[in-house]
């Protein structure tokens, strides 16, 4: 197989390659084979020699690419990555600062609400105390008026009793005089 590939690569005619392949190699085949190998090696040497300038050009092209494109591109990408990372870190810092400020604001708001609630409770307590004091004062004054009215009623009742008692004797004598016949006196009836 190797021999067939070498024959085809060397450019010998197809008929010779088929002949070699089919086993129709004569006594002169080792010599022909040697000559064929020399041709192949000679052609390979020429190809390698011809490709040296291409290889040199390729190496120079890679070096130029490294110097002109890749290094500046890597620098730009590194700078961009640093800026992006810096911006992300700055944004994170701003977010945490905003969260801290929000927490402080919420604490202040909570304490202000608590103060307002406490002030409202104090106001309500003062109003309740003032209302209770006013109610107690009104109750006291009402009780004093009720007591004085009771005293006045009792005094007027006592005056009325004494008047009734004093008048009852006089009234009973008038009734008796009106009821008794004209000639009988009160002294006589009392006996």
N, CA, C and O of each residue as an XYZ file, in Angstrom:
764
protein
N       0.823     -1.175      0.000
C       0.000      0.000      0.000
C       0.871      1.243      0.000
O       0.619      2.209     -0.720
N       1.895      1.187      0.823
C       2.817      2.312      0.904
C       3.455      2.564     -0.443
O       3.612      3.709     -0.868
N       3.810      1.513     -1.092
C       4.466      1.610     -2.375
C       3.537      2.226     -3.406
O       3.961      3.034     -4.232
N       2.286      1.844     -3.356
C       1.302      2.385     -4.287
C       1.126      3.879     -4.053
O       1.049      4.659     -5.002
N       1.064      4.263     -2.806
C       0.923      5.686     -2.495
C       2.134      6.447     -2.972
O       1.998      7.547     -3.507
N       3.304      5.894     -2.795
C       4.527      6.562     -3.244
C       4.539      6.697     -4.754
O       4.952      7.729     -5.283
N       4.100      5.686     -5.439
C       4.086      5.729     -6.897
C       3.112      6.793     -7.397
O       3.417      7.556     -8.314
N       1.976      6.825     -6.798
C       0.993      7.822     -7.229
C       1.468      9.218     -6.901
O       1.258     10.140     -7.689
N       2.113      9.400     -5.740
C       2.593     10.710     -5.359
C       3.751     11.150     -6.235
O       3.902     12.346     -6.484
N       4.573     10.226     -6.712
C       5.735     10.601     -7.516
C       5.341     11.002     -8.923
O       6.135     11.596     -9.653
N       4.149     10.688     -9.291
C       3.687     11.105    -10.590
C       3.956     10.084    -11.673
O       3.820     10.395    -12.856
N       4.329      8.889    -11.305
C       4.527      7.894    -12.328
C       3.176      7.523    -12.909
O       2.144      7.812    -12.304
N       3.165      6.947    -13.967
C       1.897      6.680    -14.634
C       1.094      5.667    -13.866
O       1.614      4.885    -13.071
N      -0.136      5.707    -14.118
C      -1.070      4.867    -13.402
C      -0.869      3.404    -13.757
O      -1.050      2.517    -12.922
N      -0.515      3.179    -14.928
C      -0.317      1.806    -15.370
C       0.802      1.158    -14.594
O       0.691     -0.003    -14.199
N       1.899      1.898    -14.363
C       3.009      1.350    -13.590
C       2.564      1.080    -12.159
O       2.959      0.073    -11.571
N       1.753      1.959    -11.593
C       1.291      1.793    -10.221
C       0.413      0.574    -10.127
O       0.498     -0.171     -9.150
N      -0.432      0.347    -11.119
C      -1.311     -0.800    -11.110
C      -0.478     -2.060    -11.264
O      -0.755     -3.090    -10.649
N       0.530     -1.955    -12.083
C       1.401     -3.103    -12.301
C       2.092     -3.468    -11.003
O       2.168     -4.645    -10.651
N       2.592     -2.485    -10.294
C       3.278     -2.728     -9.024
C       2.285     -3.289     -8.026
O       2.613     -4.186     -7.250
N       1.131     -2.786     -8.044
C       0.100     -3.205     -7.077
C      -0.335     -4.635     -7.320
O      -0.483     -5.417     -6.381
N      -0.526     -4.954     -8.500
C      -1.009     -6.289     -8.802
C       0.065     -7.351     -8.601
O      -0.210     -8.542     -8.750
N       1.220     -6.959     -8.282
C       2.270     -7.928     -7.992
C       3.093     -8.250     -9.198
O       3.858     -9.214     -9.177
N       2.971     -7.499    -10.224
C       3.735     -7.767    -11.427
C       5.063     -7.063    -11.409
O       5.456     -6.487    -12.423
N       5.760     -7.083    -10.320
C       7.056     -6.434    -10.230
C       8.115     -7.472    -10.642
O       8.113     -8.621    -10.200
N       8.986     -7.014    -11.483
C      10.042     -7.924    -11.970
C      11.261     -7.842    -11.083
O      11.226     -7.281     -9.988
N      12.342     -8.415    -11.583
C      13.593     -8.428    -10.853
C      14.138     -7.029    -10.750
O      14.888     -6.737     -9.818
N      13.810     -6.190    -11.626
C      14.332     -4.839    -11.628
C      13.502     -3.948    -10.728
O      13.756     -2.747    -10.637
N      12.516     -4.520    -10.065
C      11.628     -3.736     -9.206
C      12.361     -3.114     -8.047
O      12.082     -1.953     -7.745
N      13.291     -3.792     -7.357
C      13.952     -3.116     -6.259
C      14.717     -1.903     -6.732
O      14.792     -0.912     -6.006
N      15.278     -1.943     -7.900
C      16.041     -0.803     -8.404
C      15.063      0.307     -8.759
O      15.307      1.479     -8.469
N      13.959     -0.067     -9.384
C      12.967      0.934     -9.756
C      12.359      1.531     -8.508
O      12.029      2.714     -8.428
N      12.235      0.670     -7.567
C      11.663      1.152     -6.301
C      12.607      2.163     -5.654
O      12.158      3.171     -5.108
N      13.892      1.901     -5.712
C      14.881      2.805     -5.130
C      14.861      4.121     -5.882
O      14.922      5.180     -5.257
N      14.779      4.089     -7.163
C      14.770      5.283     -7.973
C      13.502      6.085     -7.694
O      13.508      7.315     -7.644
N      12.445      5.356     -7.518
C      11.167      6.015     -7.213
C      11.240      6.716     -5.864
O      10.733      7.826     -5.704
N      11.856      6.079     -4.920
C      11.999      6.672     -3.585
C      12.869      7.913     -3.654
O      12.584      8.912     -2.992
N      13.883      7.859     -4.416
C      14.764      9.016     -4.546
C      14.011     10.180     -5.173
O      14.189     11.336     -4.787
N      13.181      9.859     -6.132
C      12.373     10.910     -6.774
C      11.433     11.548     -5.743
O      11.287     12.769     -5.675
N      10.802     10.677     -4.942
C       9.833     11.187     -3.948
C      10.548     12.065     -2.931
O      10.066     13.141     -2.578
N      11.700     11.600     -2.464
C      12.457     12.381     -1.476
C      12.905     13.692     -2.095
O      12.851     14.740     -1.451
N      13.342     13.635     -3.330
C      13.772     14.850     -4.031
C      12.605     15.840     -4.167
O      12.772     17.041     -3.958
N      11.447     15.327     -4.514
C      10.261     16.188     -4.647
C       9.852     16.764     -3.287
O       9.482     17.933     -3.179
N       9.926     15.917     -2.253
C       9.584     16.417     -0.905
C      10.554     17.500     -0.472
O      10.148     18.504      0.113
N      11.818     17.304     -0.753
C      12.813     18.322     -0.416
C      12.513     19.626     -1.116
O      12.635     20.700     -0.526
N      12.118     19.533     -2.386
C      11.775     20.738     -3.143
C      10.537     21.429     -2.567
O      10.467     22.656     -2.499
N       9.567     20.615     -2.155
C       8.354     21.200     -1.556
C       8.668     21.898     -0.237
O       8.171     22.990      0.038
N       9.499     21.250      0.569
C       9.862     21.853      1.863
C      10.633     23.130      1.621
O      10.383     24.149      2.265
N      11.583     23.073      0.682
C      12.377     24.253      0.371
C      11.503     25.371     -0.172
O      11.732     26.542      0.130
N      10.526     25.026     -0.951
C       9.615     26.022     -1.507
C       8.664     26.581     -0.462
O       8.162     27.695     -0.608
N       8.419     25.827      0.572
C       7.499     26.301      1.598
C       8.190     27.110      2.689
O       7.509     27.696      3.529
N       9.523     27.162      2.703
C      10.262     27.925      3.721
C       9.862     29.396      3.692
O       9.580     29.957      4.751
N       9.823     30.044      2.536
C       9.390     31.454      2.562
C       7.956     31.602      3.079
O       7.644     32.579      3.759
N       7.090     30.649      2.765
C       5.708     30.706      3.258
C       5.695     30.555      4.771
O       4.949     31.249      5.462
N       6.523     29.645      5.290
C       6.601     29.472      6.741
C       7.127     30.734      7.413
O       6.600     31.169      8.437
N       8.159     31.313      6.832
C       8.726     32.552      7.392
C       7.669     33.649      7.367
O       7.490     34.379      8.342
N       6.966     33.755      6.226
C       5.899     34.752      6.115
C       4.802     34.494      7.160
O       4.273     35.425      7.768
N       4.479     33.218      7.351
C       3.442     32.867      8.346
C       3.889     33.236      9.759
O       3.099     33.774     10.534
N       5.147     32.954     10.103
C       5.679     33.299     11.435
C       5.682     34.809     11.611
O       5.311     35.315     12.671
N       6.105     35.541     10.561
C       6.085     37.015     10.639
C       4.661     37.536     10.787
O       4.404     38.484     11.529
N       3.743     36.899     10.070
C       2.340     37.300     10.167
C       1.807     37.083     11.586
O       1.090     37.933     12.116
N       2.151     35.960     12.194
C       1.727     35.697     13.574
C       2.345     36.715     14.526
O       1.669     37.213     15.427
N       3.641     37.030     14.331
C       4.313     38.022     15.186
C       3.660     39.392     15.015
O       3.432     40.098     15.997
N       3.357     39.770     13.773
C       2.697     41.058     13.518
C       1.315     41.079     14.153
O       0.911     42.083     14.741
N       0.591     39.973     14.034
C      -0.736     39.885     14.662
C      -0.619     40.073     16.174
O      -1.396     40.814     16.775
N       0.361     39.395     16.786
C       0.572     39.530     18.232
C       0.846     40.985     18.603
O       0.249     41.521     19.537
N       1.753     41.615     17.865
C       2.181     42.974     18.198
C       1.125     44.018     17.863
O       0.895     44.940     18.647
N       0.489     43.887     16.725
C      -0.400     44.945     16.258
C      -1.858     44.759     16.670
O      -2.572     45.745     16.850
N      -2.310     43.529     16.820
C      -3.728     43.320     17.074
C      -3.993     42.758     18.472
O      -4.764     43.321     19.249
N      -3.340     41.642     18.769
C      -3.721     40.924     19.981
C      -3.356     41.684     21.256
O      -4.202     41.813     22.141
N      -2.139     42.187     21.378
C      -1.745     42.902     22.606
C      -2.605     44.142     22.850
O      -3.099     44.325     23.963
N      -2.802     45.014     21.827
C      -3.689     46.158     22.074
C      -5.116     45.724     22.398
O      -5.783     46.335     23.233
N      -5.573     44.681     21.742
C      -6.914     44.183     22.010
C      -7.009     43.652     23.448
O      -7.981     43.921     24.153
N      -5.986     42.893     23.872
C      -5.970     42.397     25.261
C      -5.943     43.550     26.261
O      -6.643     43.520     27.274
N      -5.117     44.582     25.965
C      -5.071     45.755     26.853
C      -6.429     46.446     26.926
O      -6.901     46.804     28.005
N      -7.047     46.627     25.764
C      -8.357     47.281     25.720
C      -9.392     46.454     26.463
O     -10.204     46.999     27.211
N      -9.369     45.149     26.262
C     -10.322     44.285     26.966
C     -10.078     44.286     28.468
O     -11.027     44.287     29.251
N      -8.802     44.286     28.880
C      -8.492     44.338     30.316
C      -8.957     45.657     30.919
O      -9.514     45.687     32.017
N      -8.722     46.751     30.190
C      -9.170     48.061     30.673
C     -10.700     48.107     30.747
O     -11.274     48.624     31.706
N     -11.324     47.575     29.749
C     -12.796     47.539     29.729
C     -13.326     46.686     30.877
O     -14.292     47.059     31.543
N     -12.688     45.537     31.105
C     -13.089     44.659     32.201
C     -12.903     45.370     33.547
O     -13.747     45.278     34.438
N     -11.766     46.087     33.672
C     -11.513     46.827     34.918
C     -12.557     47.921     35.115
O     -13.063     48.110     36.222
N     -12.879     48.639     34.042
C     -13.904     49.686     34.164
C     -15.259     49.083     34.500
O     -15.986     49.598     35.348
N     -15.589     47.994     33.832
C     -16.875     47.338     34.096
C     -16.924     46.828     35.530
O     -17.919     47.017     36.230
N     -15.851     46.184     35.960
C     -15.794     45.685     37.333
C     -15.862     46.847     38.314
O     -16.545     46.772     39.336
N     -15.147     47.923     37.991
C     -15.190     49.108     38.853
C     -16.578     49.707     38.914
O     -17.043     50.115     39.978
N     -17.241     49.760     37.763
C     -18.603     50.306     37.743
C     -19.553     49.406     38.517
O     -20.439     49.890     39.222
N     -19.369     48.100     38.387
C     -20.220     47.168     39.128
C     -19.979     47.314     40.624
O     -20.927     47.344     41.410
N     -18.717     47.404     41.016
C     -18.392     47.583     42.443
C     -18.940     48.913     42.949
O     -19.467     48.994     44.059
N     -18.812     49.954     42.130
C     -19.343     51.262     42.511
C     -20.861     51.190     42.661
O     -21.428     51.767     43.589
N     -21.512     50.483     41.746
C     -22.972     50.330     41.835
C     -23.349     49.535     43.084
O     -24.324     49.864     43.759
N     -22.581     48.490     43.392
C     -22.856     47.728     44.611
C     -22.679     48.596     45.846
O     -23.475     48.531     46.783
N     -21.626     49.410     45.839
C     -21.406     50.322     46.957
C     -22.552     51.315     47.092
O     -23.018     51.598     48.195
N     -22.997     51.838     45.957
C     -24.118     52.779     45.992
C     -25.380     52.098     46.495
O     -26.147     52.688     47.256
N     -25.599     50.851     46.071
C     -26.769     50.105     46.541
C     -26.711     49.864     48.045
O     -27.707     50.041     48.747
N     -25.543     49.460     48.537
C     -25.447     49.213     49.983
C     -25.570     50.526     50.752
O     -26.156     50.549     51.834
N     -25.026     51.622     50.212
C     -25.196     52.920     50.872
C     -26.662     53.336     50.873
O     -27.167     53.867     51.863
N     -27.339     53.090     49.752
C     -28.764     53.420     49.671
C     -29.568     52.566     50.645
O     -30.501     53.056     51.281
N     -29.209     51.292     50.762
C     -29.902     50.422     51.720
C     -29.672     50.901     53.149
O     -30.589     50.892     53.970
N     -28.438     51.321     53.439
C     -28.138     51.838     54.777
C     -28.936     53.112     55.045
O     -29.492     53.285     56.129
N     -28.991     54.003     54.052
C     -29.764     55.231     54.220
C     -31.250     54.915     54.373
O     -31.950     55.549     55.162
N     -31.719     53.938     53.617
C     -33.122     53.537     53.732
C     -33.405     53.001     55.120
O     -34.447     53.301     55.703
N     -32.488     52.210     55.653
C     -32.658     51.674     57.000
C     -32.680     52.802     58.023
O     -33.513     52.808     58.930
N     -31.761     53.761     57.876
C     -31.734     54.910     58.792
C     -33.033     55.700     58.666
O     -33.621     56.102     59.670
N     -33.475     55.920     57.432
C     -34.715     56.660     57.210
C     -35.898     55.935     57.838
O     -36.747     56.553     58.481
N     -35.947     54.607     57.643
C     -37.048     53.825     58.229
C     -37.004     53.888     59.750
O     -38.045     53.981     60.400
N     -35.795     53.839     60.322
C     -35.666     53.942     61.779
C     -36.148     55.312     62.262
O     -36.870     55.411     63.254
N     -35.742     56.362     61.553
C     -36.188     57.712     61.925
C     -37.704     57.830     61.783
O     -38.373     58.409     62.639
N     -38.232     57.284     60.709
C     -39.672     57.331     60.484
C     -40.405     56.574     61.587
O     -41.419     57.037     62.109
N     -39.869     55.394     61.936
C     -40.475     54.597     63.002
C     -40.433     55.346     64.336
O     -41.416     55.354     65.078
N     -39.284     55.980     64.641
C     -39.188     56.714     65.907
C     -40.083     57.952     65.880
O     -40.669     58.312     66.901
N     -40.194     58.610     64.713
C     -41.085     59.768     64.619
C     -42.541     59.338     64.815
O     -43.313     60.021     65.489
N     -42.899     58.215     64.228
C     -44.268     57.703     64.425
C     -44.499     57.369     65.890
O     -45.567     57.648     66.436
N     -43.489     56.766     66.530
C     -43.628     56.428     67.946
C     -43.770     57.691     68.789
O     -44.567     57.729     69.726
N     -42.993     58.730     68.456
C     -43.101     60.002     69.184
C     -44.485     60.615     68.976
O     -45.111     61.091     69.923
N     -44.956     60.596     67.721
C     -46.288     61.145     67.451
C     -47.352     60.363     68.208
O     -48.281     60.949     68.764
N     -47.218     59.050     68.231
C     -48.179     58.226     68.950
C     -48.126     58.524     70.444
O     -49.161     58.619     71.104
N     -46.890     58.672     70.982
C     -46.749     58.980     72.404
C     -47.339     60.357     72.707
O     -48.028     60.530     73.712
N     -47.071     61.340     71.837
C     -47.631     62.681     72.040
C     -49.154     62.637     71.970
O     -49.841     63.288     72.757
N     -49.671     61.864     71.023
C     -51.126     61.723     70.897
C     -51.706     61.072     72.146
O     -52.747     61.492     72.651
N     -51.016     60.033     72.644
C     -51.473     59.373     73.867
C     -51.450     60.349     75.043
O     -52.376     60.370     75.854
N     -50.386     61.158     75.134
C     -50.319     62.139     76.220
C     -51.452     63.160     76.101
O     -52.093     63.519     77.088
N     -51.682     63.623     74.850
C     -52.779     64.567     74.637
C     -54.107     63.949     75.033
O     -54.920     64.581     75.707
N     -54.326     62.709     74.611
C     -55.574     62.027     74.964
C     -55.689     61.852     76.475
O     -56.769     62.009     77.045
N     -54.571     61.525     77.119
C     -54.593     61.353     78.566
C     -54.885     62.695     79.250
O     -55.662     62.760     80.202
N     -54.240     63.780     78.742
C     -54.528     65.104     79.312
C     -55.984     65.474     79.110
O     -56.627     65.987     80.026
N     -56.514     65.217     77.916
C     -57.922     65.526     77.662
C     -58.823     64.704     78.585
O     -59.807     65.204     79.130
N     -58.461     63.438     78.743
C     -59.261     62.586     79.630
C     -59.187     63.113     81.061
O     -60.198     63.172     81.760
N     -57.974     63.499     81.496
C     -57.827     64.031     82.854
C     -58.591     65.342     82.994
O     -59.268     65.565     83.998
N     -58.482     66.216     81.980
C     -59.219     67.487     82.020
C     -60.721     67.220     82.038
O     -61.454     67.865     82.788
N     -61.177     66.293     81.235
C     -62.597     65.960     81.204
C     -63.044     65.414     82.550
O     -64.096     65.787     83.068
N     -62.228     64.520     83.112
C     -62.565     63.963     84.428
C     -62.585     65.058     85.487
O     -63.467     65.089     86.346
N     -61.591     65.969     85.417
C     -61.553     67.070     86.388
C     -62.789     67.956     86.228
O     -63.413     68.354     87.212
N     -63.133     68.260     84.968
C     -64.314     69.084     84.717
C     -65.575     68.372     85.200
O     -66.442     68.971     85.836
N     -65.655     67.070     84.879
C     -66.820     66.302     85.336
C     -66.893     66.261     86.858
O     -67.973     66.402     87.433
N     -65.745     66.068     87.516
C     -65.727     66.051     88.985
C     -66.160     67.403     89.551
O     -66.902     67.471     90.531
N     -65.686     68.467     88.923
C     -66.069     69.816     89.381
C     -67.563     70.033     89.193
O     -68.243     70.554     90.078
N     -68.073     69.624     88.015
C     -69.506     69.759     87.752
C     -70.299     68.908     88.746
O     -71.329     69.345     89.261
N     -69.811     67.684     89.014
C     -70.498     66.825     89.985
C     -70.514     67.474     91.364
O     -71.533     67.493     92.054
N     -69.341     68.012     91.749
C     -69.263     68.663     93.063
C     -70.218     69.849     93.141
O     -70.954     70.015     94.114
N     -70.187     70.668     92.090
C     -71.063     71.842     92.137
C     -72.525     71.404     92.105
O     -73.367     72.007     92.771
N     -72.833     70.359     91.337
C     -74.203     69.848     91.294
C     -74.593     69.279     92.643
O     -75.699     69.525     93.123
N     -73.705     68.527     93.254
C     -73.994     67.972     94.578
C     -74.180     69.096     95.597
O     -75.058     69.029     96.458
N     -73.332     70.143     95.488
C     -73.492     71.283     96.408
C     -74.849     71.952     96.198
O     -75.522     72.314     97.163
N     -75.249     72.114     94.936
C     -76.550     72.726     94.674
C     -77.673     71.835     95.166
O     -78.665     72.316     95.713
N     -77.511     70.502     94.965
C     -78.542     69.582     95.450
C     -78.619     69.652     96.969
O     -79.712     69.683     97.535
N     -77.470     69.677     97.633
C     -77.463     69.759     99.101
C     -78.103     71.062     99.567
O     -78.915     71.080    100.492
N     -77.720     72.148     98.906
C     -78.302     73.440     99.338
C     -79.805     73.465     99.051
O     -80.580     74.013     99.835
N     -80.221     72.860     97.906
C     -81.656     72.802     97.610
C     -82.369     71.943     98.634
O     -83.473     72.277     99.065
N     -81.736     70.814     99.038
C     -82.345     69.986    100.085
C     -82.454     70.749    101.383
O     -83.475     70.684    102.067
N     -81.394     71.480    101.727
C     -81.442     72.280    102.956
C     -82.552     73.316    102.891
O     -83.299     73.517    103.849
N     -82.643     73.963    101.746
C     -83.689     74.967    101.592
C     -85.061     74.321    101.696
O     -85.969     74.865    102.324
N     -85.207     73.135    101.064
C     -86.490     72.430    101.136
C     -86.782     72.038    102.576
O     -87.905     72.198    103.054
N     -85.765     71.522    103.269
C     -85.957     71.123    104.669
C     -86.287     72.338    105.531
O     -87.150     72.263    106.406
N     -85.608     73.449    105.290
C     -85.889     74.666    106.064
C     -87.308     75.167    105.784
O     -88.050     75.548    106.690
N     -87.660     75.150    104.468
C     -89.008     75.626    104.152
C     -90.048     74.652    104.678
O     -91.140     75.061    105.072
N     -89.709     73.326    104.688
C     -90.634     72.349    105.261
C     -90.762     72.583    106.759
O     -91.861     72.489    107.305
N     -89.647     72.888    107.437
C     -89.696     73.145    108.879
C     -90.489     74.409    109.153
O     -91.283     74.457    110.092
N     -90.279     75.423    108.344
C     -91.040     76.674    108.515
C     -92.518     76.387    108.279
O     -93.381     76.862    109.018
N     -92.801     75.597    107.228
C     -94.189     75.281    106.925
C     -94.795     74.476    108.060
O     -95.958     74.694    108.400
N     -94.039     73.539    108.670
C     -94.556     72.751    109.803
C     -94.880     73.666    110.990
O     -95.941     73.585    111.609
N     -93.917     74.531    111.267
C     -94.167     75.434    112.408
C     -95.348     76.341    112.116
O     -96.145     76.626    113.010
N     -95.469     76.786    110.911
C     -96.616     77.622    110.563
C     -97.898     76.811    110.655
O     -98.915     77.297    111.151
N     -97.845     75.551    110.165
C     -99.032     74.699    110.226
C     -99.382     74.436    111.679
O    -100.557     74.487    112.043
N     -98.395     74.156    112.518
C     -98.662     73.887    113.927
C     -99.256     75.134    114.607
O    -100.206     75.047    115.385
N     -98.680     76.261    114.294
C     -99.209     77.475    114.921
C    -100.592     77.801    114.359
O    -101.453     78.319    115.070
N    -100.782     77.516    113.170
C    -102.064     77.823    112.569
C    -103.082     76.726    112.855
O    -104.286     76.973    112.778
N    -102.634     75.545    113.176
C    -103.578     74.466    113.428
C    -104.446     74.767    114.648
O    -105.646     74.495    114.639
N    -103.865     75.307    115.659
C    -104.667     75.662    116.838
C    -105.684     76.727    116.471
O    -106.860     76.593    116.809
N    -105.283     77.728    115.824
C    -106.169     78.817    115.446
C    -107.212     78.302    114.458
O    -108.376     78.696    114.527
N    -106.815     77.448    113.564
C    -107.713     76.904    112.567
C    -108.751     75.990    113.222
O    -109.932     76.023    112.878
N    -108.293     75.187    114.156
C    -109.240     74.304    114.845
C    -110.256     75.136    115.642
O    -111.432     74.776    115.686
N    -109.839     76.214    116.255
C    -110.805     77.033    116.989
C    -111.771     77.700    116.014
O    -112.947     77.833    116.354
N    -111.380     78.097    114.907
C    -112.281     78.686    113.921
C    -113.255     77.640    113.418
O    -114.445     77.910    113.255
N    -112.732     76.419    113.170
C    -113.618     75.356    112.704
C    -114.661     75.066    113.781
O    -115.840     74.893    113.473
N    -114.246     75.014    115.001
C    -115.176     74.726    116.093
C    -116.210     75.856    116.204
O    -117.397     75.598    116.404
N    -115.773     77.045    116.080
C    -116.719     78.156    116.175
C    -117.697     78.088    115.028
O    -118.866     78.441    115.185
N    -117.248     77.650    113.903
C    -118.136     77.591    112.768
C    -119.055     76.401    112.894
O    -120.183     76.465    112.405
N    -118.655     75.359    113.498
C    -119.441     74.155    113.598
C    -120.381     74.270    114.823
O    -121.539     73.865    114.721
N    -119.952     74.776    115.911
C    -120.754     74.841    117.145
C    -121.850     75.912    117.020
O    -121.713     76.918    116.324
N    -122.942     75.627    117.741
C    -124.007     76.627    117.713
C    -123.543     77.936    118.341
O    -122.548     77.936    119.066
N    -124.179     78.975    118.108
C    -123.783     80.314    118.436
C    -123.683     80.567    119.943
O    -122.901     81.446    120.305
N    -124.283     79.997    120.723
C    -124.259     80.306    122.137
C    -123.241     79.485    122.896
O    -123.112     79.770    124.087
N    -122.513     78.535    122.410
C    -121.609     77.681    123.171
C    -120.200     78.199    122.895
O    -119.829     78.545    121.773
N    -119.453     78.228    123.971
C    -118.095     78.727    123.851
C    -117.103     77.575    123.750
O    -117.444     76.418    124.000
N    -115.933     77.894    123.399
C    -114.880     76.907    123.205
C    -114.436     76.314    124.550
O    -114.019     75.157    124.608
N    -114.520     77.055    125.563
C    -114.076     76.567    126.867
C    -115.023     75.506    127.332
O    -114.602     74.570    128.011
N    -116.187     75.601    127.023
C    -117.167     74.629    127.475
C    -116.997     73.319    126.731
O    -117.245     72.260    127.308
N    -116.604     73.349    125.535
C    -116.440     72.142    124.751
C    -115.196     71.425    125.140
O    -115.126     70.211    124.946
N    -114.234     72.065    125.663
C    -112.988     71.431    126.030
C    -113.154     70.605    127.243
O    -112.273     69.800    127.544
N    -114.212     70.743    127.959
C    -114.389     69.967    129.165
C    -114.964     68.706    128.786
O    -115.214     67.859    129.644
